[in-house]
Amino acid sequence: MSQGFISANSKVIAVDFDGTIVEHAYPKIGREMMFAFATLKELNKKGHKLILWTIRTGYLLDEAVEYCRANGVEFYAVNKNYPEEELGENTSRKLNADIFIDDRNVGGFIGWSAIWQALHPEGAEFNHVLKNPEAHANFKKEDAGFLKKLFGK
């Protein structure tokens, strides 16, 4: 099993796609959840091994992986414990991860800012505030017209 080096503070983190990285729009790809890619990039920088853990398969999975790659996020593995893992009838679908980030958690998805703060409370070097332009790089301003109509500003 080729897990590679993980520091004592690093974790293997399994991350869901629909409803977690992007809004639910399956089989389409929804809009990015606020702070998703900024947080995932920072978790990678911290040395965490990110595994994309999703129900998507085939071309829908390929689209999701490419969407993440185009937004600067590479996963250590996809629907596997490690890249070389051979999936067969005796392979468990359950991943050996330290942390699972999923919208189907008890209590629902807590949001990327809360996830970052839970994993890295010391995290002064990466600030999830509205003035952080990287955190909003992929967030579209489609709703601005609606708010303008609603509030007249």
N, C-alpha and C positions, 0 to 999 in steps of 0.2 A: 504494500500500500504506500503510495507516494504522496504523503501529506505535505512535504516541504517544511521549511522552518516557520514556526510561529513563536513569537516572543511570549514571555510569561503573561504579559498584559493583553496580548492579542487574542481574538476569539474567532471561531468559525461561525459565521452568521448566515443563516438561510433567509432569503428575502423573496417574498411573493411578488408577482408582477401586477395583475389586475386588482385594483382596489387598494394597492399599496404603493407601487412606484407610479402607476397611472390610475386615473379614475376608471371606474367600471364602464366599459363599452364593448366588451367581448362579443364577437370575435375581432372587432376593430380595436385599435389602440387608442385609449382615452388620453385626455390631457394629463400632463405631468402633475403629480401631487406636489403641493408646495414644498420646496426644499429637498425633494427626493434626490435629484442628481447631485446637488451640492453636498448633501450629507453622505451619499454613497461614495463620492470621490474622496471626501475627507476620511471616511472609514478605511478606504483602501490605503490612503497615505499613512494612516496610523498602524498599518500592518495587519489589519483584519483580513481574513479570507472570506470573500463574499461568494455565496452560492445562490444562483437564481433557482428558486424552487417554485415551480408553477405547474398548473394543470395543462398548460399549452403543450402541444406536440406538433411535429411536422413543420409545415411552412409557417403556421401561426407562431410556433416557438422560434423559428429562424427570424421572423419579423421582429419579435420582442427582443431577442438578443441583439439584432442589428440596430434597433431603435436605441437601446441602451448604449451600445458602442458609439453610435453617432452622437450621443450626448455625453461621451467621455467616460463611460463606465464599462470596464472589463470585469467579467466574473472569473473567479478561480475555477469554478465548475458550473455546469448547468444540469439540474435534475440528477446530479450524481454527488457522491461524497468527495471525489477527486477526479481530475480529468480522464485518467486512464481506466477508471472503473468500467468493467464490462457488465452491462445490464442483461440479466437472464431471468429465467423463471424462478431461480432461487435467490435473486437479489431483492432485498427489502426496499420498498419505496420510501421508508422512513430514513431520513438523513441523520448522520451523526454530527449534529451541530450543537454549539454551545447556546446559541440564541436563535429564535425564530421571529422574524418580523412579518406579520400577516394581518390583514384586515379582519380575519375571522377569529382573532384572539378573543378571549372572554373580556368583555368591556369594549371591544371594537378597536379600531386603529387609533393610536394615541397621537399620531402626527410625527413628522420627521424631526421637528425641533425638540419635542419631548424625548424622542429616541436618542438624539445626539446628547442631550443633557443627562439622560440616564446612563449612557455608556461612557461619557466623558465629562463629568461635572467640573473637571479642572479646565475644560476647553476654552480658555480665554483666547486662544489663537484662531478660533473659528467662531464667529459670532452670527447666530441666526436672528438677525434683526432685519426689519424692512429696508434699511439703508444698504444692505449687502447686495450689490447688483448680481453677483454670481448665483446667489440663491434664487434669483428670479429670471435667470437667463433664458429658461425654456417656458416660463409661465406667460401665457398669451394674455393680452389685454382685451380679449373679446367682450368682456362684460362691462368695459368702461362706458360704452354707449348706453347700456341699460341703466347704469348708475346715474349717468348724466340726465337721462330722461326722467328717472325717478326723483332725483334731487335738484334738477335744473342747474347743475354747476358743471 
